[in-house]
Amino acid sequence: MFGKVAADILGISDVGSVIKPENYDKVDADDYVLHEDHEKIYFLIKSKSDEYCFTNNALIHLDGTSATSKKRMLHRYSYAANRISDVKLETAGTVDLDVEIKFKIGSQPFSIDVHKKHIEDVKDLYKALIKIAEISRENEVSLQNAKQSLDVASTTLGKMTSSDNNLVVQFKMLNQAAFQWLEDTKKQYNIKDFGYVFDKYINN
C-alpha cells in the first residue's frame, strides 16, 4: 500500500488519467480511429504504458508492456462482435489515489485504474457501459427469439404439400425471403454504433 502511494506521489505509477476532447489528437490512439468512416472518440484514458479509447464503434486498447518500453500492441474490440458485460466500479478508499473500472468485452476482462480526481468522469463512463451491456444483452435474446421464430415458420411451411412444378419456385422464394428477413433482423438487433448512448451519458 505505502509503496503504491509513494509511486503515485513520485509520478511513476501507471494510474490513468482521463484525457479531455481537445487533447484527443495528441494521443497515439487517435491514429487508429476510423475517422474516414465517421468513428468518433467519446472517452479516453491514458496511463504511462496504456491507452483505452472508447469510440462509438469499439474499444481501442494500446497495450504497453511497461512504462519504459516504446513497444505497443494494438487491440480493437468492436461492440457488435464483443458484448460488454460484468461492468463494475470500485471507488477510492480514504488513502487510495485511484478508482477502478472493471468490465469484460467479449471474453477479455479489463481492470483500469484511474486517478480519483477523475471520479465524476469515470462515473459517466460506467453508466454508458452499463447501458450498452443492457442493450446488447436484450438484443441478443431478441435475435435468438427471431431465429427460433423463423425455424418454426420454415418447419410449418415444409409440411405443406405442393406440386412438383411449383416446388423449385417456392423453394427459391422462401429462401430469398428467409435470407432477407435474417439480414433485416440482424441489422435491427446487432448494433454497431453506440454513439447515441455515449452522447446521453458522457458529459465532456
Buried (B, 14 or more C-beta within 10 A) or exposed (E): EEEBEEBBEEEEBBBBBBBEEEEBEEBBBBEBBEEEEEBBBBBBBBBBBBBBBBBBBBBBBBEBEEEEEEEBEEEBBEBBEBBBBEBEBEEBEEEBBBBBBBBBBBEEEBEBBBBBEBBEBBBBBBBBBBBBBBBBEEBEEEBEEBEEEBEEBEEEEEEEEEEEEEEEEBEEEBEEEBEEBBEEBEEEBBBEBBBEBBEEBBEB
